Each structure stands twice: as C-alpha cells, then as structure tokens.
Amino acid sequence: MATREKRLAQFDGNGDPPPNLPVEVLCEDHSGTYQLPFACRWIDGQWRNDRTGGMVEATVVGWRLPRPRSESAADRP
C-alpha cells in the first residue's frame, strides 16, 4: 500500500492547474488518500467533474496532468 507521502509525490501539480484543462486529482478523508476515477477541472475556485460538471465533494490534496493509459490485453487486436 502506498504511503500518503508517496501518493502526494505522484500528484506533483503546484498551485492551481491550468484553466480549462482536465487533470487527475488526489483526495483525502478519514480512511486515507485516493485518486478519483474521473478527470476534474478547477473552475472558479472549485473542483468539478470534467464530464458532468458536478462539484467534487471531497478534500482534494493534489493534482497532476493526466498520465497516458497503458493498453490492456483486452484492447489489443
């Protein structure tokens, strides 16, 4: 299991993310840290789900630019 410090180091965005750019976010609650399974945008001082526009109701502790997804065996021809 990754430690809080390791996870935070992976989400290396500093300050506010670039406007109109979907990013990956790391959240934290009483159980620990976790990455949201959807991209988010920072809009008017609030984190929002990139797809739905809904406000993220979690404590965001870090962000990063999207990482390229590796191709799974099921996706290969």
ChimeraX commands (.cxc) that place a marker at each C-alpha (Angstrom):
marker #1 position 0.00,0.00,0.00 radius 0.5
marker #1 position 1.34,3.41,-0.95 radius 0.5
marker #1 position 2.07,5.85,1.83 radius 0.5
marker #1 position 0.48,9.28,1.91 radius 0.5
marker #1 position 3.83,10.90,1.11 radius 0.5
marker #1 position 4.39,8.64,-1.92 radius 0.5
marker #1 position 0.92,9.39,-3.29 radius 0.5
marker #1 position 1.36,13.13,-2.76 radius 0.5
marker #1 position 4.70,12.98,-4.58 radius 0.5
marker #1 position 2.94,11.40,-7.58 radius 0.5
marker #1 position 0.46,14.29,-7.74 radius 0.5
marker #1 position 3.03,16.98,-8.32 radius 0.5
marker #1 position 0.86,19.86,-9.50 radius 0.5
marker #1 position 1.68,23.11,-7.73 radius 0.5
marker #1 position -0.80,25.91,-7.27 radius 0.5
marker #1 position -3.92,25.96,-9.39 radius 0.5
marker #1 position -3.98,23.80,-12.54 radius 0.5
marker #1 position -4.07,25.45,-15.97 radius 0.5
marker #1 position -7.55,26.75,-16.81 radius 0.5
marker #1 position -9.79,24.55,-18.95 radius 0.5
marker #1 position -7.53,21.54,-18.63 radius 0.5
marker #1 position -8.80,18.24,-17.22 radius 0.5
marker #1 position -6.49,16.81,-14.56 radius 0.5
marker #1 position -6.31,13.81,-12.22 radius 0.5
marker #1 position -6.89,14.61,-8.55 radius 0.5
marker #1 position -5.88,13.00,-5.29 radius 0.5
marker #1 position -8.37,13.25,-2.42 radius 0.5
marker #1 position -8.11,12.51,1.27 radius 0.5
marker #1 position -10.55,11.55,4.01 radius 0.5
marker #1 position -10.50,9.77,7.37 radius 0.5
marker #1 position -9.64,6.48,5.61 radius 0.5
marker #1 position -6.65,7.79,3.65 radius 0.5
marker #1 position -5.84,9.09,0.18 radius 0.5
marker #1 position -7.43,8.02,-3.09 radius 0.5
marker #1 position -7.50,9.08,-6.73 radius 0.5
marker #1 position -10.88,9.96,-8.19 radius 0.5
marker #1 position -11.79,7.68,-11.13 radius 0.5
marker #1 position -12.66,10.64,-13.37 radius 0.5
marker #1 position -10.92,13.77,-14.61 radius 0.5
marker #1 position -11.63,17.09,-12.91 radius 0.5
marker #1 position -11.30,20.77,-13.76 radius 0.5
marker #1 position -10.60,23.71,-11.47 radius 0.5
marker #1 position -13.35,26.23,-12.31 radius 0.5
marker #1 position -13.96,29.47,-10.43 radius 0.5
marker #1 position -12.22,28.19,-7.30 radius 0.5
marker #1 position -14.00,24.82,-7.23 radius 0.5
marker #1 position -13.11,21.32,-8.37 radius 0.5
marker #1 position -15.64,19.94,-10.87 radius 0.5
marker #1 position -16.15,16.58,-12.56 radius 0.5
marker #1 position -14.93,17.12,-16.13 radius 0.5
marker #1 position -17.70,15.02,-17.67 radius 0.5
marker #1 position -20.75,16.01,-15.60 radius 0.5
marker #1 position -19.74,19.45,-14.34 radius 0.5
marker #1 position -20.80,18.42,-10.83 radius 0.5
marker #1 position -18.89,19.81,-7.88 radius 0.5
marker #1 position -16.40,17.45,-6.26 radius 0.5
marker #1 position -17.47,16.93,-2.66 radius 0.5
marker #1 position -14.14,15.68,-1.38 radius 0.5
marker #1 position -10.98,17.22,0.00 radius 0.5
marker #1 position -8.56,17.49,-2.92 radius 0.5
marker #1 position -4.94,17.40,-1.73 radius 0.5
marker #1 position -3.11,17.16,-5.06 radius 0.5
marker #1 position -3.45,17.19,-8.82 radius 0.5
marker #1 position -1.43,16.17,-11.87 radius 0.5
marker #1 position -1.68,16.24,-15.62 radius 0.5
marker #1 position -3.30,13.07,-17.00 radius 0.5
marker #1 position -0.97,10.12,-17.37 radius 0.5
marker #1 position -1.09,8.09,-20.59 radius 0.5
marker #1 position -3.07,4.92,-20.05 radius 0.5
marker #1 position -1.34,1.67,-20.89 radius 0.5
marker #1 position -3.03,-0.54,-23.42 radius 0.5
marker #1 position -4.61,-3.57,-21.78 radius 0.5
marker #1 position -4.58,-7.03,-23.38 radius 0.5
marker #1 position -8.33,-6.75,-23.99 radius 0.5
marker #1 position -7.81,-3.59,-26.08 radius 0.5
marker #1 position -5.21,-5.09,-28.41 radius 0.5
marker #1 position -6.26,-6.55,-31.78 radius 0.5
marker link #1:1,2 radius 0.2
marker link #1:2,3 radius 0.2
marker link #1:3,4 radius 0.2
marker link #1:4,5 radius 0.2
marker link #1:5,6 radius 0.2
marker link #1:6,7 radius 0.2
marker link #1:7,8 radius 0.2
marker link #1:8,9 radius 0.2
marker link #1:9,10 radius 0.2
marker link #1:10,11 radius 0.2
marker link #1:11,12 radius 0.2
marker link #1:12,13 radius 0.2
marker link #1:13,14 radius 0.2
marker link #1:14,15 radius 0.2
marker link #1:15,16 radius 0.2
marker link #1:16,17 radius 0.2
marker link #1:17,18 radius 0.2
marker link #1:18,19 radius 0.2
marker link #1:19,20 radius 0.2
marker link #1:20,21 radius 0.2
marker link #1:21,22 radius 0.2
marker link #1:22,23 radius 0.2
marker link #1:23,24 radius 0.2
marker link #1:24,25 radius 0.2
marker link #1:25,26 radius 0.2
marker link #1:26,27 radius 0.2
marker link #1:27,28 radius 0.2
marker link #1:28,29 radius 0.2
marker link #1:29,30 radius 0.2
marker link #1:30,31 radius 0.2
marker link #1:31,32 radius 0.2
marker link #1:32,33 radius 0.2
marker link #1:33,34 radius 0.2
marker link #1:34,35 radius 0.2
marker link #1:35,36 radius 0.2
marker link #1:36,37 radius 0.2
marker link #1:37,38 radius 0.2
marker link #1:38,39 radius 0.2
marker link #1:39,40 radius 0.2
marker link #1:40,41 radius 0.2
marker link #1:41,42 radius 0.2
marker link #1:42,43 radius 0.2
marker link #1:43,44 radius 0.2
marker link #1:44,45 radius 0.2
marker link #1:45,46 radius 0.2
marker link #1:46,47 radius 0.2
marker link #1:47,48 radius 0.2
marker link #1:48,49 radius 0.2
marker link #1:49,50 radius 0.2
marker link #1:50,51 radius 0.2
marker link #1:51,52 radius 0.2
marker link #1:52,53 radius 0.2
marker link #1:53,54 radius 0.2
marker link #1:54,55 radius 0.2
marker link #1:55,56 radius 0.2
marker link #1:56,57 radius 0.2
marker link #1:57,58 radius 0.2
marker link #1:58,59 radius 0.2
marker link #1:59,60 radius 0.2
marker link #1:60,61 radius 0.2
marker link #1:61,62 radius 0.2
marker link #1:62,63 radius 0.2
marker link #1:63,64 radius 0.2
marker link #1:64,65 radius 0.2
marker link #1:65,66 radius 0.2
marker link #1:66,67 radius 0.2
marker link #1:67,68 radius 0.2
marker link #1:68,69 radius 0.2
marker link #1:69,70 radius 0.2
marker link #1:70,71 radius 0.2
marker link #1:71,72 radius 0.2
marker link #1:72,73 radius 0.2
marker link #1:73,74 radius 0.2
marker link #1:74,75 radius 0.2
marker link #1:75,76 radius 0.2
marker link #1:76,77 radius 0.2
view
